[in-house]
Amino acid sequence: MKKFNLITASLLALGLTACSSEQSVNTAVEQVSAPGAPGVEPFWAYSGKTGIGTSYEQYQDGHYSDAAATGKVSKVWFSIAKGMITETMFGLIHQAQIKDMQFVVVGKDFTVTESDDLDVSIDYLYKDDAGRPLSLAYKVVSKDKQGRFTLEKHIFTDPNGQTLFVRSVFNTDLEGVKAYVNVNPYIDNNGLDDFAKVTDKGLVAWQDDNFLSLQAAQPFKQASVGFTGVSDGLKELKASQSLSTTYQNTGDKSGNVSLLAELGEVSKNTTFDLALSFGNTEAASLKEGQASLNQGYQKVLAAYNGEGAAIGWQDYLASLEPLSTLTNSTADNGKLLYTSAMVLKAQEDKTHAGALIASLSNPWGETVSAKTGSTGYKAVWVRDFYQVAMAFMAMGDTRTAKTAFEYLEKVQVTDNTPGNGGDTGWFLQKTHVDGELEWVGVQLDQTAMPIMLAWKLHQAGVLSDQELTDWYGKMLKPAADFLVDGGLAKILWNDTQITPPATQQERWEEQNGFSPSTTAAVVAGLVTAADIAKKAGDTKNAERYLATAKTYNSEIESTMFTTQGNLKSENSDGEYFIRIGQDKDPNSTTTLNANNGREGFDKKQILDGGFLELVRYGVRDALAPSIVKTLPEYDDETLVDNLQVRYTFNFADGSGSYPGYRRYGNDGYGEDEVTGNNYAEGGNNTPGQRGRVWPFFTGERGHYEIAAANATNSLDAMKQQAIKDTYVKGMEAFANEGMMLPEQVWDGVGNNKAGYQLGEGTNSATPLAWTHAEYIKLLRSVSDKHVWDHYPVVEKALK
């Protein structure tokens, strides 16, 4: 008896409670604390998501608030990959709380988990008559390849609480089949330092003041916690189709913990409703889950969708006035358009309104250690941010675009930026949504784009004259001054003197020097800054900004257009824009920096599509000789694979082909073409790494085709249809089954260890906000018959 009291006392000290043997309905032996701390090494989940979701919330005065019309703000986001529920976030959008949640089906002689090889399909639960999704609620069907069972999951969040709601429906003709659910918590965005326990209300995991609970509408038949890969119960289920030992807590040692619960026996249409809930106390987490379960499946889903009096996703879509017109420019009757609109809105933080992240994923996650916290792509890059804000404008969501613009003040370098010992005005490379520093390289396009966005917002009447003047004084003028004067970047590791228009990093964050794409943004940024300064009454600086823009513009060809190119191709005349150069002589033989495992090449051998940004923003006419001369090299598919940029893909319906483009020749940001391994697998770069095709370049090229057709007055109905049938339909073809658009797709070169289909998204990052944004902007450009991102003021000023 003394021994039991000691155990009980120690558990109480840990805040743990063990279920008594009378509470158990199973003959398994209940042990108090699970052995095997800390469990196996934690990694993130597969990054190629086929679905993401969160509730739609409305602003109140430019902020998310429980007092808004949508009520209590739900701060839960989820993702789906390979049929499984993967990283689910609570709090800030990057704060993952689980790695995955999977179901386990156990028969008399088999045990199958969702991570095993199942036939998986995904669809949307709520669609209109044309098949367009009306909310980010998913139906995932997983079929056992031996025909023993099917599992259908319905996945969405409770818009009035902090809960992921999951309905699971099992079907089997076999007798004696049981279903289990397994959750691998990664509390507070890392896979270690967690504790777990069984309570009479459900399973609980926690780290410090972050809590997660797993509850069901009906009591679990059996429950256990343990350390992943050691005492999590999965090995025993695999070996014997039963749990002979269960654990009530993980003791006083933290680690990579696991939750396992038996749902019960299954047969025809056996349904279980589960709530995965979050809070800052155990009681709060359990209360959230119970509230969702008490409401029930239909009410929670209807509120999420926006049915009846509830305000949900379909209301958001209905508020986007241009959507019906843009649908006419699609090749799939608007399915990807509706999805893209919701995906972009879903990738905004709800604590820091307007904080738009790059992707709700961690690239190549399953080989990236989760021992410590990682934002992955769940962070703010001002360049990606600009693309998304412009897409919000294109689809009619001016409120989010304005709120996003106002957020940018948080990520501009000022005297108050922690650790800043240098000059101010530039925008940080990458930050958490709360503004916490992460990467601090200077990318001059990211300093120009907030100015460009402000100009667009004012032109559209979203920013008033007074608001524009106010923002000029506190954010835009410091940015423009930095584009003119440069300065010392001295923060964290960075201690570099910046002399524009040379940038410390171009848009791929890997090289310094003179870049066509960066210079396009800098020139456009300064011209729009001059226009804004003039409106604000700052004539002196208006003249200075414009004069500097003209100087930078006059040097573009002399510093970045080679006339002595050395590409080995019959299609090249040796005259084209280079990707970037560290010196001002485009004909010199200087070598680019090595990066991503690839050795540096002669700069004249490396092409990219950055020169097209000169046309997009109005810095160069579409038919400018330097632009036209570069197109043959950019489109050359006879170049050696390492230097080739363009690849042709065929539509599955046999209707033709469409182009895809890599970022640049000699790109190493992708899977290894020799081994087939993930990028930087094991923590080290390898020489065989290869960046693949990025779908948003298909959109960029489509935008150029619109500009070129306008330049020759040939954008008639036939040309519009051709652009739609090639570039719009091409981007739609790159979307996966869940209509998520990826960062990269498989280009057919090298070891295909992962078994990708040609044009299928790789494990880099999906959905990529930039890709969805480019798709929406392309639709708007086709619809308007002119480029959405174009700046007439730039074109006029530089003539």
N, C-alpha and C positions, 0 to 999 in steps of 0.2 A: 504493500500500500504506500509505503514511503516513496518507492521508486516512481509510482504513478503520480504522486503529488509533486515530486521534483520535476517530472516532465511537464505536468500541467502548469506549474509555476513558471518554468522556462518559456513555455508557449505563450502564456499571458504576457510575459515580459517582452516577447517579440510581437505581440499583437495578433497571435495566431490562435485559432480554435480548432480542435479536432472533433470530427463527428463521432459520436458514440457508436458502439456496435449495434445497439438497438435501432439506430437510425438507418442502418444499411439494409438494403433489400437484396444484397448480393452475398454470395458465400465467399468472396475474395477476402483474403487476410488484409486487414487494414494496418498499415504501418504509419507511424507518426511522421517522420521526416524522411524525405527522399535522399538517397545517396547520389554521389557522382558529380558534385559541384566542381567546376562551374558549367559542365556540359561541353558539347562540341563547340568549335570556333564558329561564331555567328557571321553570316553573310547576308546581303540584301537579296531581294527577290528578283526574278526575271523582269527586265525593264521594258520589254515589248508589250505594253498594255493593250488589251482589246477593249477596255472600258475604264472610265473614271467617273466619279460622281460625288455630289454633295448637294445640299439643299439650295434652292434659290432664296436669297434674302434681299430685301429692298434697303436702300439707304434712307437715313433721316439726316438731312442737312449735310450730306456728303460723308456720312459715317454709318457704320453698322451699329444698330442699337436695338435693344429689346423693345423700345418704345415705337419702333417703326411699324408700318402696317402689317408686315409679315410676322410680327411678334418676336418671341424668344429667338435669339440668333443661335443657330446650330453651327458648331465649329468642328464638324467631322467630315473628312474626305476619305474616299476609298478608291482602290484600284483593282483591276482584274487582269490576270495574265495566265495564259494556258488553262483557262477554265476555273482557276482558283481565285479566291479573294486574296489579294496581296497587300502591300503596305497600306495601312489605314491610319490616317492622321487625326489628331485631336489637339486643339489649342491653336498654335500657329500652323500654317499650312505645311511646314517642313517637319513638324514634330511627329514622326512615325511612332505608333504605339504597338503595332504588330508587324511581323514579317509576313505571316500568312495565316489563313484560316482554312482548314480543309476537312472534308468529310471522309469517313472511313466506313467501308461496307465489309462486313464479316459474315461469311457463310460457314457451313460445316467443314469445308476443306479449302477455303480461300480467304484471303484478306486483301482488299484492294483500297489503296488511298487515292486521293485526287492527284497526287503528284506522280502516280503511275501513268502508264500510257493509255489514255482513254480517248474516245472520239468525242470532240467537243464542238459545240456550236453556240453562238451568242446572238441575241436579238434584243430589241427594246420592248418593254412591257406596255408602253403607252404610245400609240402611233395614230396618225390621222389616216383618212381613207386612202391617201396616196402612198402610205408606208413611211412617211416622214416621222422621225421620233419627236415626241412632244415633251419628253423628260428624260433625265439620265438615270432611269430605272431599268434594270437589266434582267433578262431571262437567259440563264446559262444552262444548257443541257449537256450532260456528260453520259456517254454510253459505254458500258463495259464491252470490250471487243469480243468477248466470248458470249455475249448476249445474256449474261446472268442478271443484270439490273440496269436501270437508268436512274439518273439523279437530275432533277431540275431545281435550279436555285433562282429565287427572285431576290434581287439585291438593291437596296436603296437606304437612305438615311431618314431619320425622323426629323422633319424640319422644325419641330418644336422642342427638340431635346438633343442630348449628346449621345446618340445611339445609332449604330449601324443595325438595320433590321434585315434579317435573312430568313426567308422561308425556304425550306428544303422539302422536296416532294420525291419520294422513292417509289419505284415500281419494280417488282420482281415476282416471278412465278414460283420461285423456290421457297421451301419452308425453312424455318430456323435461321433466317437472315436478320442480322442486327445492324444498326447504324450508330456510328460514333461521330463526334466532332472533336477536332484537335486544333488548338490555337497556339501559335508560337509568339508570345509577347516580346516586343522590343521597346519597352516602356521608355518614354522620353528620348526616343530617337537613337537608341543603341541596343545591341543585343546582349549586353552583360549587365550586371548590377541589379538584376530584378529578383524579387521574391514572389512566391505564389502560395495559395492555400485553397482548401475546400471549405466552404461554409454551408450552412443549411439553406442559404438563399441562392447559392451559385458558386462559380469559381472566380477567384480574385487574384490579380497580379498587380504589383506596384513597385515603384522606385521613388523614394522620398515622398513628395506629396502629389505624385501622379498615379492614379488608380485606373484599373481596367477591370470590368466584370463581365462574365459570360453567364447568361441566364436563359431559361427556356420557358415556354408557355406551360409545359408540363414538367414536373420534377425529373431530374436526371435519374436514370436507373442505377448508375454507378459513376463515380467521379474520382479523378486522381490528378495530382500534379507531380512534376519531376523536373529533371534536368535534361534538356534536349539531347537526344542521341545516346543517353545513358540510362535514365530511369523514367523516360517519358511514356512508357507503356506500348509504344508502337512496335518495338521489336518483339515484345511478347505477343501482341495481337497477330503479327506476321507469322510467328512461329507456331502458336497454339490456338489461334482464333478465340482467345479468352484472356481475361486479366485475372491472374491468381493473386496478385499483390497490388494494392493501391496505396498511395501515399497522400497524407492529409495536408502536408505543407513541405516547404523546401528548407526548413530549418533556419539556422542563423547564418548560412552562407548564401550569398547572392550568386547569380550567374545567368546563363541562357536557359530560361525556364520554359516549361510546356504545360498546357492545360489539356486534359482529355476527359471526355464525358460520354457515357452511353446514353443515346437518345431512346432506344427501345427497339423492339422487333418491327420489321417492315414487311409489307406485302404489296397490295394494289393501292396506289395513290395514298400512301402513308405520309402524312404531313407533319412537320415540326417547325415551329416558329422560334427563332432565336434572337436575342438582343445582345450585342457586343457594345458595352456602354462605358463612358469615361467620366471622370470627375477628379477633383482635387482632394477628395476624401473617399474612403471606402463606402461610407453611407451614401454619399452623393452619387457615386457611380452606380450602386445598386438601385437607388431610387430612380435614376434616369431610365435604366433598363426596364424596371417594373412598370413605370409609367407608359412606356412604349408598348409593352406587351399587353397592358390593360386596355389601351386604345384598340389594339388589334390590327391585323394586317390591312384590312380594307381602309380604315380611317387614316392610318399613317401613310399608306400609298397614295390615297386620294389627296391628302394635304401636300405631299411631295410633288405630285403632278400638277396641283392647282385646280382640282376639280371642285365644282360647286362654289361655295363662298371662300374657299381657301385660295391664297395667292401662292402660286408655285411656278414651275418651269413653263407651263403652257402660257401663263400670263406674261412671262418675260418674252417669249417668242412673239406673242401677239403685240407686244409693245414696239417691236422692231418694224417700223413702217416700210422700209425698203425691201423687206424679205420677200414679199410676193413678186416684186419686180425682178429681184435678183434670181429668183427661182427660174425665170425664163431664160437666164443665161447659163444654167446648169445643163449637164448631159444626163443627170440621174433624177431629174424632177425634184431637186431640192433636198434630197436625203442627206448628203454630206454637208450642205449649207446649214440646215437646221442643227445637225450634230455639231458642226464647227462653232456655231454661235453659242451653244451651251457649253462646249468644252472650253472656250476662251473665258467665259464668265466664271466657270467652275475653278479656274486656275488663278483666282484672286484671293488673297488672304482676307479674313473677316475680322481680324483685330486691327490691322493696318489697311484700311480701305484704300483701294487703288493700287495696292502692291501686286503687280502681275508677274508671275513666275514663268520660267522657261518651259518646264515640263514637270508633271507630277510623277517623276520617276528618278531612279538612280541608274545611270547608264552602265550596262554590263553588270547589273547588280549582283547576280549570283556568284561572281568571282571577286566582288569588292567587300573587303572586311567591314563588319558592322560592330567591331569592338568599341569604337568611339562614334560619336554623332557625326552625321554627314548630311548636308543638304542635297547633294547630288545636283540635279537641275531644278530643285524646288527653291529657287532663289531668284533674285532680281539682277538681270543684265539690262542696262538702259537701252541697248540696241534692240534686243528682242522685244523689250517693253514698248519701244516706239512702234515697231511693226504691229503689235497687238492693239495699241491705242488707236492707230490709224484704221485697223480693221473694225474696231468698235464704232468709229465714226462712219465707216463705209456701210455698216449694217444698221445705222440709226440709233445706236446707244451712246448718245452724247454725254449722258450723266456719268457713265463709267469712264469715258475718255477724259472728261474734265477732272474727275476725282483722281484718275491715274496721273494726270499732269501735275496736279497739286501735290501728290505724294512725292514727286521727284525731288522736292526740296530736301527730303530726308536723306537722300543719297548723294547730294552735292558736297564737295569738300569745302569746308569753311574753317574759320579759326577755332570753332568749337568741335570739329571732328576729332575724336579721340586719337591722340598720338601724332596729330599733324604738326610737322615742323617746317613745312614748305609753303608754297603758294596755294591760292584758293581758286575756286571757280569751276574746276573740272569735276566730272562725275565719276564716282567709284566704279571699278570694273565689275565687281560682283559683290552683292551683300545679301544678308538675310533680310527677310521682309520687315524686320524691326529696325533695319539700318545697321546692324552689327557688321563690322568689317570682315571680309573673307579674302577676296583677291583685290589687289590695289595697283594693277598696271594702268597706265594712261592710254586710253583709246579715244583719239580725238573725234571719231564719229559719234561716240557716246556723249561727248560734250556738245556737239552741234545739234544732235537730234531733238533735245528738249526745246531748243529755240525754234526749230522747224515745226515741231508739234504745236507750240504756242501760236505761231503764225497761222497754221491751219485752223486751230480752234477759234481764233479771232475772225478769220475770214468766214467761218461758218456761223458766226454769231454766238458761239458757245462761251467765249470770253468777251466781256464788254470792253469798251475802250479804257475804262478806269481800271478794270482788272488786269488788262494787258500792261498798262503803265505801271501798276503796282508790282506785277511779276517781273517786269523789266528791271526795276530797281533792285529787287532782292534776289533774283535768281538768273535772269537772262543776261543782264549786262556783265556780271562776273564771268559767265561762261563765254560770252563773246570776247571779252578782254583776254581771256586765256587763249582763245583761238588766234588772237592777233599777237600777243606778247609772249605766250608760252610761260614758262616759269619752272621752278624747282618742285618736283614731286618728291616729297620726303615724308613717308609714312610706312610703318612696319618695315618690310625688307626693301622698299623702294627708295632710292636716293638718286634721282635722275633729272638732269636738266632737259626740259622739253622745248624744242624749237620748231613750231609749226611752219609749214604743214607736215613736216616729218613727224610721224607718230611713234610712240613707244611700242604699241601693238596695233595691228590692223584688225579687221573684223573677225579674223579667225584666231586672234589672241596669241600668235606664235612668232611673228616677225616684226622688226622695227624698220622704219624707213618711210619711203614715199610710195603711197598706195593709191591707185585710181579710185577705189571705192571709198576709202577714208577721205581723200581730197574732194571727191564729189560732195560728201556730206559737209565738210568744212566750208567749202565755197557756198553751198546752199545755206548753211547755217549763218554765215556772215552776211550774205545778201538779205536774208530774212531778218537778221538782227538789225541791219541798217534800216530796213523798213519800219521795224518796231521802234527803234530809237527815234526815228523821225516823228512817228506818231506820239511818242512820249515827250517830244520837245527837246531831245538831246541831239541837236543838229551836228555838233562837232564830232561826236562819236559815230553818228550815222555816216558821215563822210569818211571817217577813218575805217570803219568796218567795210564799207563798199570798196574803198581804194585797196584795202588788203585782199579782199575777195578777188578783185580784178588782177592783182599781182599774182596770187596763187593760181588763178585760172590761166594766165598767160604762160605759165611754166609747166603745165600738165604734160604736153607732148614732149617738151625738151627734157623732162626728167623721167618720164615713165613710158614713152613710146619708142621701142627700139626699131632701128632701120637696118640692123645687122643681126637679126635673129638667126639662131643656129639649130632650129628644130629640123630633124631629119624627116622631111615629108615633101612629097611632090605638090601638096596643097598649100605650102607656105612660100610666100615671097620674101620672108625675112622681115616683114614690117607688121608690128602688132604691139598692143599694150602688154607689158609684163605684169606679173602679179604684184611685185613689190621690189624695190631696190634700196640698198642702204646708202648709195651715193647718188649724185644728181646726173650721172652719165648713164643713160639707158643702154648704151652700146658697150659699156665696160664689161669685163669678165669676172666681176666680183661674185662670190659664192654666198648664197643664202645660208642662214643659220640652220644647223641640224635640229630636227625636232621630231617628237613622236617615234623615235627609233630610226628615222630615216636620215641619212647623211645629206648635208646641204648640196644643192646643185647650182650650176651657173644660173643666175637669175633670168637669163634670156630663154631658158628652157622651160620655165614654169609659167603656165597660163592659168587664169581663173576668169570668172564672169564679172569681176568687180568693175570692169570698164562700162558695163551696161548701166550701172548706177549713175554714171555721168549723164546718160540720156534720161533716165527716170526722173531725176531731180531738175532737169532743165539746164544743166551745165553744158551739154553738147547736144546738137541736133542729131536725130536718129541717123541721118545720112552724112554726118561729118566723116571726112575721109579716114581719120584715125579709127573711128568706130567700125566703119564698113570694112576696112582693111584687116581688122582683128577677127572678124566673124569666121573666115575660113579656118584659121588655126583653132579657134575655140570649138568649132564643129567637127574638127578633123578626127575621124575614127580610124585612121590608118597609123596614128602615132603608136609607139610602144605603150603597152598597158600602163606602165608606171607614169607616163606623161600624158596619156589620153584623159580628156575631161568629159567628153560627150559619149553617151551610150544610147543605143536605140532599143526600145522595148515594143513588143507587139501587143495590141489589145486582145484580150481573151476571146472576144466575139468575132475575131478575124476581120474587123473593120478597118484595120490600118495599123500605123505605128505612131509612137510619140517619143520625144527625147527626154533623157535624164542626164544630169551633170554632176560630176564630183566637185568638191570645193576648189581643187586645183591639182595640177600634176604633182606627183611625188608626195601626195598626202598620206600621212601615216596614222590618222585618227580613225582606226577601225580594226576589224578582226585581222589576225595574221594570215596572210595568203599562203604561207608555207605549212604552218601547223594547224590552222583553223581555230586557234585559241582566241579568246576574247581579247579586246584591247587591254594592254598592260596587265594581263592575267598574272597573278602572283606578285603584283606590285612593281614589275619592271617592264620597260618598253623593249620591243624586239625589232630587228631590222625588217622583218616581213610584214609588219603592220601596214594596213592599207585602208585609207579612207574611201568609203563607198559613195554611191550616188545619193544626193540629197534632193528629195522631191520639190522643195520650194524653188529650186533653180528652174524647174519647168515653168513655174509661175512667173519667175523673173523674165524668162525668155518670151513668154506669152505677152508680158507687158511691153517688151521691146517691139514685138511684132505689131502691136497696136500703135505704138509711137511711129514706127516706120511706115505703116499704112497711112497714118494721118499726114506724114511728111510728103507722101506722094498722092494725097487725096484719093486713096484707093480703099478706104475702110467702108466698103459697101456691104450689103447684106451677105453676099457670098463670102467675102473675106471674114466677116464676123463669124459666120458659121464655121469656116475653116479653123479659125482660132479656137472656137469652142470645141470642135471635134478633135483637135490635137492637144491643146494645152489645158483646157478645163477638164476634158475627159481624161487626159493623161494624169492629172493630179488626182482625180477621183479613182483612177485605177491603182494608184499607190496606196490607197486607204486599205486597212485590214477589215476583217469581217465585222468588227465592232465600229467601223468607220472612224477609227483613229488614224491620223496621218503621222508617219514616222519622221525621225530625223534623217535616217539613212535606210537605203534598201540594198538588197543583194544585187551585185552587178555581174555575177557569173565568173569572176576572176579568182582563181586560186582554190585552196582547200575549203570545201563546203562541209565542214564537220557538223555544223548545226542542221544541215539538210534544208536550207532555205530554197524557196522557189525564186526564179528570176523576178526581180521587182518587188519581192516581199520585204517588209520591214525587218531590219536586223535587231539586235539586242542593244542598240545604242540608246535611244530615248524615244518613247512613244507614249502619249501623243506629244509632239513638239508644237508649242504654241505658235512659233514663227511660221510653221508650215500651214497650219489652219488659218492663220492671219493672211498669209500670201494668197491662199485659195479664195478667201472672201474678197480681198482687194482685187484679185483678177476678175471675179464676177462683177464687181462694181465697175471696173474699167471697161469690160466688154459691154456692160449695160449702158454706161455713159458715153461710150465711144471715145474715151480719152483716158490717159493714165491717171489713176486716183492719187498717186504719190507725187504727181508733177507739180512744180512750183513756177507758175507763169512769171512771177516777179523775178525769179532767177534768170529765166530765159531772156526777159526784157532787159534786165540790168547789164547782162554780159554781151549784148549785141553791139 
